[in-house]
Amino acid sequence: PVGSHIPHRLPITCMIRYLLYDVNPPEGFNLRRDVYIRMASLVKTLRNDGDDWVLVLPPWGRLYHWQSPDIHQVRIPWGEFFSLPSLQANVPAVEYEDFIAESGGPFVDQVLVLQNYAEGWTDGKWEEKVDERPCVDKLMYSKDKQGYYRGWFWGYEETRAHKVMCMSAQGHASILAPVLQSNITVTSVMLDRAETVLHDHYAGKDYWNTRRSMVFAKHLRLIGDRFRAEYLNSTDADDHTVYHEDWTRMNDFIWGHRKDVPSLKGAVKKIRSLMKKYKLHNVFVATDTDDEELEDLRRMLPEMLRFEPTWEDLALLKDGGVAIIDQWICAHARFFIGTSVSTFSFRIHEEREILGFDPKSTYNRFCGDQEKDCEQPTHWKIVY
C-alpha cells in the first residue's frame, strides 16, 4: 500500500495527506533545521485530529553558505545528512522523490505562502490568528500555459502546483492545523515561508524529542570520529581538546554583529587563555572565513587544526556534510566556545546538551573587543 513503510500508521480508513514546506531562500542550513522541528510538531498535531499526515522533507540546495565551486549542490535528499530511520521514528516523513512516487507525480495540490500581517499587531496587541490575505510581497510563482504554477520547488523543474494563495499567520505552528484540516481538503499542501510560524513547545519535551531524532548520517559521524581519533587524541571515552567555532568574519555576521564578535587578535588571545586554563595543546577551528584571514589565523595560532576535505571528498560530502562533520567534532569538545547569535553555535549547544556535556563547557561565546556587557548564551536544559 502507498506509504506502507512509514511508521505510526493510523487506521486504514484515514486519508493519507502530505505536508510539504519551504523556507525563505536566504536562510541557512541551521535555521532550516530549526524550522523542521516546527513542521514536525505541526504534523503531530494534525495526526492527533484525524487524517494520516506525512511530512515531506524539502530537498537541500542553493544555500548562501554553500559556495564551493563546481560542485552540484541542489536536490540533495535528507538521507545524505541525517538518519532517516531516526527521523521517521519520531514523525512519519518521506523524501521528496518518495512523495512523487507515492502521490502519482510531481504535483502539489495547494501552496500556502505564509506571510506576516501587513498591518502588524492590531492596537499594539499580539494575538494568534491566521487569514487568507492578498500577497504582501511579489509572488514567487507564475502560471504556465497549462495553468499550473511554476516556482523554485527545490530545483525540481518538473514540479508544479495546482493552486497558490497567500495566508497571513501570526502565532505558533499549530494555529495552521484547523485550516489544513477543515478549510483545505486536498491531498498535498505546501507551506512556503514556513519560518513565519513559531515553535509550539520551544525547549519542551516534544521539541527535544524531535531535536534528538535529528541524528547525523552515520557516514558523517564516522568521518568526524576518525578525525578526532587521528588528529586530536579524542574519543568518546576521553576528550582532551578545546574546540573553537565560527568566532568572527563569518560572511553573514561581520556586518550585523560587529560589536559582539572579537577581532582576529582578540579571538586568539581568548583561545590562548582557554588552552592554558584547561592545559590543552590543540585547538579545532570551524569557520567559513576567507583564505587570507585563515592564513593570518594560522600564523597567530599554529596549533590550529581544521577538517579540510579533498575536492573529491567535498564533491561527495557537499558543503552541508562538511558543516555537519565540523559540528560533530565541536560537539565532542572538552570545552566549546562559539559566536553570539549564531545558529551554527546554537545547534552545537543542543548536540552537546543531548550528549550530556557540562553546561559550563558548552554555553560560551566570544566577546567583542570593546564589549562591556558580554552576556553568555542561555542554557536550554534538555527535557525527556
Disulfide bonds with the S-S distance in Angstrom:
Cys135-Cys166 1.95
Cys367-Cys374 1.86
